[in-house]
Amino acid sequence: MPIKLSSPSYGDLEIQAVTRVLQSQVTSMGQETYLFEQELKQFFGRDDFNVLAVNSCTAALQLALQGIGINPGDEVLVPTLTYVGTFQAVSAIGAIPIPCDVDNECFIDIVDAESRITSKTKAIIPVLYAGIDTNIKAVYKLADKYNLHVIEDVAHSFGSENIAKRNGIFCFSFDPIKNISCGSGGAIVSSDNNFTNHVKDLRLLGVIGDTERRINGERSWDFDVVEQGWRYHMGNLCAAIGRTQLSRIDFIKNIRCSITSRYMEELSGLKHIRLLPINYETAIPHIFPVLVEDYLRDDLKTYLLSKEIGCGVQYKPNHLLTYFKRGYSLPNAERLYEQLLSIPLHPRLSNDDVTKIIEIIKDWDLNI
Ligand SMILES: Cc1ncc(COP(=O)(O)O)c(C=O)c1O
């Protein structure tokens, strides 16, 4: 059986949840969405957190940028090593994503980011690559110094212990392969009431007060709209899947943590492979990238694929994409891009799968 790089973990509970919603005939936004938001809030353990469920993390980022008042032409600092969704969210509102280099933990490089600040820079989006936030305080310090907004792209970070310990604007992804999945989905979390009340309407085409009416099973017929909004809310079907996944978070966490521990222990000290200097202790590990040295990354990639073991490169730096080229190079991200290879990490891997992956990698390393 081929081993996948990543996979959701849907079972009977998710099937029952979807069936329940289908039988109710209310698949659009309603009670399930409301309950999912409440349960996420409980999960964070912060009464002051507001949670808005939306249809993706890309949508969450775009809404958050609009909600804090980013305008067309404004510049937003973004680490180049991220999924293209982070960049597209910025350009979707006409703002300009400014690619920044990353450090050895694949986190935005603060010195490089500072050097790219101009009078047009209005915000910074740190991406918690692999769920890790080691240098997040430096981002908030930089933002304070230059009066920038911070929006955290925490697509990889659901379950990270540190998030609920700070105040901020957090954009999660619940796409099929994330730590919890809604099928497709995301959420914006913030303790700023004015911000969330504003974004609540933006996610529903700007229709004022529509969230409250939909949760009560009503529709808006006589309403007002005062600005551009988007159809980005989450419906009951996705929310019901998310609620079930949330109830299984301990199971998901244990599996992801135990696979990561095995990789860290059993893949250390190899000739051509280095572990990223990442401490996963406070996170639910989302991806497991390794660094393959000596220009051998593609060799290992081809070898693993020939053995039916999924792997991938997370990510091609965005400043190398035609649409986001800015005419400068970002050396550390480019070096990492040549070396990074993500190996399988998801809740459907068995212990035997992990043993097989480790043995095959070690075998390659020994014989190359
Ligand atoms: C770091 C990062 N940001 C943003 C996104 C976009 O998330 P979504 O697919 O939910 O829009 C992803 C998704 O893979 C991601 O990994």
The ligand as a Tripos MOL2 file, in Angstrom:
@<TRIPOS>MOLECULE
LIG
   16    16     1     0     0
SMALL
NO_CHARGES

@<TRIPOS>ATOM
      1 C1          1.0270   28.2670    5.8700 C.3       1 LIG1
      2 C2         -0.2930   28.2380    5.1580 C.ar      1 LIG1
      3 N1         -0.9860   29.3840    4.9930 N.ar      1 LIG1
      4 C3         -2.1780   29.4110    4.3750 C.ar      1 LIG1
      5 C4         -2.7460   28.2630    3.8880 C.ar      1 LIG1
      6 C5         -4.0700   28.3360    3.1880 C.3       1 LIG1
      7 O1         -5.0220   27.5750    3.8740 O.3       1 LIG1
      8 P1         -6.4050   27.2030    3.1740 P.3       1 LIG1
      9 O2         -6.1200   26.0900    2.2230 O.co2     1 LIG1
     10 O3         -7.2870   26.7810    4.3080 O.co2     1 LIG1
     11 O4         -6.8880   28.4260    2.4920 O.co2     1 LIG1
     12 C6         -2.0870   27.0400    4.0420 C.ar      1 LIG1
     13 C7         -2.6850   25.7980    3.5290 C.2       1 LIG1
     14 O5         -2.0680   24.8110    3.2540 O.2       1 LIG1
     15 C8         -0.8270   27.0220    4.6840 C.ar      1 LIG1
     16 O6         -0.1490   25.8760    4.8440 O.3       1 LIG1
@<TRIPOS>BOND
     1     1     2 1
     2     2     3 ar
     3     2    15 ar
     4     3     4 ar
     5     4     5 ar
     6     5     6 1
     7     5    12 ar
     8     6     7 1
     9     7     8 1
    10     8     9 2
    11     8    10 1
    12     8    11 1
    13    12    13 1
    14    12    15 ar
    15    13    14 2
    16    15    16 1
@<TRIPOS>SUBSTRUCTURE
     1 LIG1         1 GROUP 0 **** ****
